[in-house]
């Protein structure tokens, strides 16, 4: 029942939004997202680590084809559901200072995307997973197209083609595995997990799944849609993409790719690892030379998720634990960074670092909160970013010391470009227009304080995240190594 509520609340609310005017729709959307957050908190209080799939919903959908509406929550999915439902109220709150045309449609699309994301993270049927995967693409495409920048049509078309191509490859892979299930074919996750596939089949299936998930993450060299899309999209669209949607790719690898085609991973995993590490270095170097603050953070995101992917492909406990912790940390931190950029842009009408400077004296509270979010992003000890990156590098080191050394450059280079950006924005000689930078509004303080609190609390005490995800990760590793 809890899983069904988590799906139905945002779905129904998205339809209601279409009937509300601009004055009411913001409050309604925020209230609905807080209801979803409350249900998630309640689910946490009932969650039992010793049980695999909980709050199960299982109804036949297309019985003749072995397709069911089966959804549930385990230690991996509950963290990503929590991330989604924690960030949505904050993302909606960041929009309160904006006046969007067709606001009812804007908020309806955001809530519909929440519904689709929850579906992706809870689906336990391969066909249902694919449906939710595609549904998540539609609202973010429309948000970026309708409320993006001047070049939104070209940029969103490129994004759409990339992601749709990957999705079709994944569908082809899922159908092939489905046809190999014994007896009456089934898309049920347990049936797909227990299919016996030849090494040759697993080899080409690896690329069907990997390309779909690598595009979504994105992993180098399939990242070229990301910087333009993140930069051109409205701030809330960028937050949805970077904070939550890219986690679909990592989740897909952990949930669907590793257990189904472990022998394909043994053949091509090193290639995937090298591409992930290459993306860390490439994106970090690109971030170093960016003048647009939003584009800098976009490239920074590629570097961070490249290391997360490397931790997953290391296929050990520390790497997968680090991936779970860092997915949560990255989601919180990157939303904070993009909101900080939005605050600056709305006041100064620019994101160019050379046109900013000397804001520290104008708003001491903003100065402190900006620094906390930035330190989480550069993995300072006692922040959430440090815990995840420490575990990731530990896992990658067990796989290859050289790859850990190269991957660790993300911490060094990240500190360089992030601290330099902070220096240009907040310190140094005040820019001629610095006087126009005013203090934070109440909604802005609420969002940044909430994010800063999570950064510090989970950095000091990350045990709940590791504890919740641990048994589910161990089950996946055990399943993979049984077949490997």
C-alpha positions in Angstrom: 0.0 0.0 0.0 2.9 2.4 0.8 4.5 1.8 -2.6 1.1 2.4 -4.3 0.6 5.7 -2.3 4.1 6.9 -3.3 3.1 6.4 -6.9 -0.4 7.7 -6.8 0.0 10.8 -4.8 2.2 12.7 -7.3 0.3 11.2 -10.3 -3.1 12.4 -9.1 -1.6 15.7 -8.0 -0.1 16.3 -11.4 -3.6 16.1 -12.9 -5.1 18.4 -10.3 -2.3 21.0 -11.0 -3.7 21.4 -14.5 -6.9 22.7 -13.1 -5.4 25.3 -10.7 -4.4 28.9 -11.4 -0.9 30.2 -10.9 -1.5 31.6 -7.4 -2.7 28.3 -6.0 -0.7 25.7 -8.0 2.7 26.5 -6.4 1.3 26.0 -2.9 -0.6 22.8 -3.9 2.5 21.3 -5.6 4.7 22.0 -2.6 2.0 20.6 -0.2 1.7 17.4 -2.3 5.5 16.9 -2.4 5.6 17.3 1.4 2.9 14.6 1.7 5.1 12.3 -0.4 8.0 13.1 1.8 5.9 12.2 4.9 4.9 8.9 3.4 8.6 8.2 2.7 9.5 9.0 6.3 6.8 6.6 7.5 8.1 3.9 5.2 11.5 4.3 6.8 10.1 3.7 10.2 8.6 0.4 9.0 11.5 -0.7 6.9 13.2 -4.0 7.9 16.7 -4.5 6.5 16.4 -8.3 6.8 13.5 -8.5 4.3 14.4 -8.2 0.6 11.3 -6.6 -1.1 8.9 -4.8 1.1 5.6 -2.9 0.6 5.0 -5.1 -2.4 2.4 -4.3 -5.0 1.8 -7.2 -7.5 -1.1 -7.2 -10.0 -1.3 -8.9 -13.4 -1.2 -6.3 -16.1 -0.9 -8.3 -19.4 -1.0 -11.9 -18.1 -0.7 -13.6 -21.5 2.7 -11.9 -21.9 3.9 -12.4 -18.4 3.8 -8.7 -17.6 2.7 -7.6 -14.1 2.4 -4.3 -12.2 5.0 -5.4 -9.6 6.7 -2.8 -7.5 8.4 -2.9 -4.1 11.1 -1.4 -2.0 14.4 -2.7 -0.7 17.5 -1.1 0.8 18.7 0.3 -2.5 15.4 1.7 -3.8 14.3 3.2 -0.5 17.3 5.5 -0.5 16.6 6.8 -4.0 12.9 7.2 -3.3 13.9 9.2 -0.2 16.3 11.3 -2.3 13.6 12.0 -4.8 11.0 12.9 -2.3 13.4 15.0 -0.2 14.6 17.0 -3.2 11.2 17.6 -4.9 9.8 20.0 -2.2 13.1 21.9 -2.2 13.1 22.1 -6.0 9.5 23.4 -6.0 10.4 25.9 -3.3 13.3 27.2 -5.4 10.7 28.2 -8.1 8.7 30.5 -5.8 10.8 33.5 -6.9 10.1 32.7 -10.5 7.0 33.5 -12.5 6.7 30.9 -15.2 4.2 31.1 -18.1 1.7 28.2 -17.9 2.7 27.5 -14.3 0.0 24.9 -14.0 1.6 22.8 -16.7 5.1 23.4 -15.3 4.2 22.0 -11.8 2.1 19.2 -13.3 5.1 18.1 -15.3 7.3 18.2 -12.2 5.0 16.1 -10.2 4.4 13.7 -13.1 8.2 13.3 -13.3 8.3 12.5 -9.6 5.7 9.7 -10.2 7.8 8.3 -13.0 11.1 8.4 -11.0 9.5 6.6 -8.1 8.3 4.0 -10.6 11.8 3.5 -11.9 13.2 3.0 -8.4 10.5 0.6 -7.3 9.6 -1.5 -10.4 10.2 -5.2 -10.1 9.0 -6.1 -13.6 11.3 -5.5 -16.5 8.6 -4.2 -18.8 7.2 -1.9 -16.1 10.7 -0.6 -15.4 11.0 0.3 -19.1 7.6 2.0 -19.1 8.5 4.2 -16.1 12.0 4.8 -17.7 10.4 6.3 -20.8 7.7 8.2 -18.8 10.4 10.0 -16.9 11.8 11.3 -20.2 8.6 13.0 -21.4 8.1 15.7 -18.6 11.8 16.7 -18.4 11.9 17.0 -22.2 8.9 19.3 -22.2 10.2 21.3 -19.2 13.5 21.9 -21.0 11.8 22.7 -24.3 9.1 25.0 -23.1 11.0 26.9 -20.4 14.6 26.6 -21.6 16.8 29.1 -23.3 16.8 30.5 -26.8 18.3 27.4 -28.3 16.1 24.9 -26.4 14.6 23.3 -29.5 18.0 22.1 -30.8 19.4 21.2 -27.4 16.4 19.2 -26.2 16.1 17.4 -29.5 19.7 16.2 -29.1 19.0 15.1 -25.5 15.8 13.3 -26.6 17.5 11.4 -29.5 20.4 10.3 -27.2 18.1 9.0 -24.4 15.5 7.5 -26.7 18.2 5.6 -28.6 19.6 4.2 -25.4 16.1 3.3 -24.2 15.3 1.3 -27.3 18.6 -0.7 -27.0 17.7 -1.5 -23.4 14.2 -2.6 -24.5 15.8 -4.9 -27.1 18.0 -6.4 -24.4 15.1 -6.9 -22.0 13.0 -8.6 -24.6 15.8 -11.0 -25.5 16.3 -12.0 -21.8 12.5 -12.3 -21.4 12.4 -14.8 -24.3 15.0 -16.9 -22.6 13.0 -17.3 -19.4 11.9 -21.0 -19.1 8.3 -22.1 -19.5 5.8 -19.3 -19.7 7.9 -16.2 -20.4 8.0 -13.6 -17.7 9.4 -10.1 -17.2 9.4 -10.6 -13.4 12.7 -9.6 -12.0 13.3 -12.9 -10.3 12.7 -14.8 -13.6 15.1 -12.4 -15.4 17.7 -12.9 -12.7 17.6 -16.7 -13.0 17.9 -16.9 -16.8 20.9 -18.8 -18.1 22.6 -16.9 -20.9 25.6 -17.9 -23.0 28.8 -15.8 -22.7 28.3 -14.6 -26.3 24.8 -13.4 -25.6 25.9 -11.7 -22.4 28.6 -9.9 -24.4 26.3 -8.1 -26.8 23.6 -7.7 -24.1 26.2 -5.8 -22.1 26.3 -3.1 -24.7 22.5 -2.9 -25.0 22.2 -2.2 -21.3 25.4 -0.2 -20.8 24.7 2.3 -23.6 21.3 3.0 -22.2 22.5 3.6 -18.7 25.7 5.3 -19.7 23.8 7.9 -21.7 21.6 8.7 -18.8 24.4 9.0 -16.2 26.3 10.2 -18.5 29.6 8.4 -19.0 32.3 9.6 -21.4 32.1 9.8 -24.4 28.2 9.6 -24.3 28.1 12.8 -22.3 27.9 15.4 -25.1 24.2 16.1 -24.6 24.7 17.0 -20.9 26.6 20.4 -20.7 24.3 22.1 -23.2 21.1 20.6 -21.7 22.1 21.5 -18.1 23.1 25.0 -19.1 20.1 25.8 -21.2 17.4 24.2 -19.1 15.5 26.2 -16.5 17.0 25.9 -13.0 14.4 23.5 -11.8 14.8 21.3 -14.9 18.6 21.2 -14.3 18.0 20.2 -10.7 15.7 17.4 -11.7 18.2 16.2 -14.3 21.3 16.4 -12.2 19.9 15.7 -8.7 17.7 12.8 -9.4 17.3 11.7 -13.1 20.9 10.7 -13.7 20.7 8.4 -10.7 18.4 6.3 -12.9 21.4 5.2 -14.9 23.5 4.1 -11.9 20.4 2.4 -10.4 19.8 0.6 -13.6 23.3 -0.8 -13.7 23.1 -2.0 -10.1 19.5 -3.4 -10.2 19.2 -4.8 -13.8 22.6 -5.1 -15.4 25.0 -6.6 -12.9 22.7 -9.5 -11.8 21.5 -10.4 -15.4 24.7 -10.3 -17.4 27.7 -10.8 -15.0 29.7 -12.6 -17.6 29.3 -9.8 -20.0 30.6 -7.6 -17.2 33.7 -9.8 -16.8 34.4 -9.3 -20.5 33.7 -5.6 -20.9 33.8 -4.3 -17.4 37.3 -3.1 -17.7 36.4 -1.1 -20.8 33.4 0.5 -18.9 35.8 1.2 -15.9 38.3 3.0 -18.2 35.6 5.1 -19.8 34.2 6.1 -16.4 37.7 7.1 -15.2 38.4 8.9 -18.4 35.3 10.9 -17.9 36.4 11.9 -14.4 39.6 13.5 -15.8 38.1 14.9 -19.0 35.2 16.6 -17.2 37.4 18.0 -14.4 39.8 19.5 -17.0 36.8 21.0 -18.9 35.4 22.5 -15.7 38.8 24.2 -15.0 38.4 26.4 -18.1 34.7 27.3 -17.9 33.7 31.0 -17.5 30.0 30.2 -17.1 29.4 29.1 -13.5 26.4 26.9 -14.5 28.4 25.1 -17.2 31.3 24.6 -14.7 29.0 22.8 -12.3 27.6 20.8 -15.3 31.1 19.4 -16.1 31.7 18.9 -12.4 28.7 16.7 -12.3 30.1 14.5 -15.1 33.3 14.0 -13.1 31.5 13.0 -9.9 29.1 10.5 -11.6 32.1 9.1 -13.5 33.7 8.1 -10.2 30.3 6.7 -9.0 30.1 4.5 -12.1 33.7 3.3 -11.6 32.8 2.3 -8.1 29.9 0.2 -9.4 32.0 -1.5 -12.0 34.7 -2.3 -9.4 32.1 -4.9 -8.3 33.0 -5.0 -4.6 31.2 -4.1 -1.4 33.1 -0.8 -0.8 32.6 0.4 -4.4 28.8 -0.3 -4.3 28.4 1.2 -0.8 30.3 4.3 -2.0 28.1 4.5 -5.0 24.9 4.5 -2.9 26.3 7.1 -0.4 27.7 9.3 -3.2 24.4 9.2 -5.2 22.6 10.7 -2.2 25.4 13.2 -1.6 25.8 14.2 -5.2 22.0 14.7 -5.5 21.9 17.0 -2.5 25.1 18.9 -3.3 24.4 19.5 -7.0 20.9 20.8 -6.4 22.4 23.2 -3.8 25.1 24.4 -6.3 22.6 25.0 -9.1 20.3 26.9 -6.7 23.2 29.1 -5.6 23.9 29.9 -9.3 20.2 30.7 -9.8 20.2 33.1 -6.8 23.2 34.9 -8.3 21.8 35.0 -11.8 18.4 36.4 -10.7 20.1 39.2 -8.9 23.0 40.0 -11.2 21.6 38.8 -14.6 24.8 37.0 -15.4 26.6 33.7 -14.6 29.9 34.8 -16.0 32.6 34.5 -13.3 34.5 37.4 -14.7 31.5 39.7 -14.1 31.0 38.7 -10.5 32.9 39.3 -7.3 33.0 40.7 -3.8 29.6 39.5 -2.6 30.8 38.2 0.8 30.1 41.5 2.6 26.6 41.8 1.1 25.2 38.6 2.6 27.1 36.8 5.4 24.5 34.0 5.6 24.7 33.3 1.9 28.5 33.3 2.1 28.5 30.7 4.9 25.8 28.4 3.2 27.6 28.7 -0.2 30.8 27.6 1.5 29.2 24.6 3.1 27.6 23.4 -0.1 30.9 23.9 -1.9 32.9 22.0 0.7 30.5 19.1 0.4 31.0 19.1 -3.4 34.8 19.0 -3.0 34.6 16.1 -0.5 36.0 17.9 2.6 36.2 15.5 5.6 33.0 15.6 7.8 30.9 16.4 4.8 28.7 14.0 2.8 31.0 14.1 -0.3 34.0 12.8 1.6 32.2 9.6 2.8 31.1 8.6 -0.6 34.3 9.4 -2.4 36.4 7.7 0.2 34.4 4.4 -0.2 34.5 4.8 -4.0 38.2 5.2 -4.2 38.6 2.3 -1.8 36.5 0.1 -4.0 38.3 1.2 -7.2 41.7 0.7 -5.5 40.8 -2.9 -4.9 40.1 -3.2 -8.6 43.2 -1.3 -9.8 45.6 1.0 -7.9 46.3 3.0 -11.0 42.7 3.7 -11.8 42.2 4.8 -8.2 45.1 7.2 -8.5 43.7 8.7 -11.7 40.1 8.7 -10.4 41.3 10.5 -7.2 42.3 13.5 -9.4 38.6 14.5 -9.2 39.1 15.6 -5.6 42.2 17.6 -6.4 40.9 19.2 -9.6 37.5 19.7 -8.0 39.0 21.7 -5.2 40.8 23.8 -7.7 37.9 24.8 -9.9 35.3 25.1 -7.1 37.4 27.1 -4.7 38.5 29.4 -7.6 34.9 29.9 -8.5 34.0 30.8 -4.9 36.9 33.2 -4.8 35.8 35.0 -8.0 32.1 35.2 -6.9 32.4 35.9 -3.2 35.9 37.4 -2.5 38.3 39.7 -4.1 37.6 43.2 -5.4 33.9 44.0 -5.5 32.5 44.2 -9.0 30.9 47.5 -10.0 27.4 45.9 -9.7 28.1 44.0 -6.5 25.9 46.4 -4.6 22.9 45.0 -6.4 23.4 41.6 -4.7 20.9 41.5 -1.8 20.4 39.2 1.1 18.6 35.9 0.9 14.8 35.7 0.9 13.0 33.4 3.4 12.4 30.6 0.9 16.0 30.7 -0.3 17.2 30.4 3.3 15.0 27.4 4.0 16.3 25.5 0.9 20.0 26.2 1.6 19.8 25.6 5.3 18.1 22.2 4.6 20.8 21.2 2.1 23.6 22.4 4.4 22.1 20.5 7.3 22.0 17.2 5.3 25.6 17.8 4.0 26.9 18.1 7.6 24.7 15.5 9.3 25.3 12.7 6.7 29.0 13.6 6.6 29.4 13.2 10.3 27.0 10.2 10.6 26.6 8.3 7.3 25.8 4.9 9.1 22.1 5.0 8.4 22.7 5.1 4.6 25.3 2.4 4.6 23.2 0.3 7.0 20.0 0.5 5.0 21.7 -0.3 1.6 24.1 -2.9 2.9 22.0 -6.1 2.9 20.6 -5.4 -0.6 24.0 -4.7 -2.0 25.4 -7.9 -0.5 22.5 -9.9 -2.0 23.3 -8.5 -5.5 27.0 -9.2 -5.1 26.2 -12.8 -3.9 23.9 -13.3 -6.9 26.5 -12.0 -9.3 29.4 -14.1 -7.9 27.2 -17.2 -8.0 26.9 -16.9 -11.8 30.2 -15.2 -12.5 
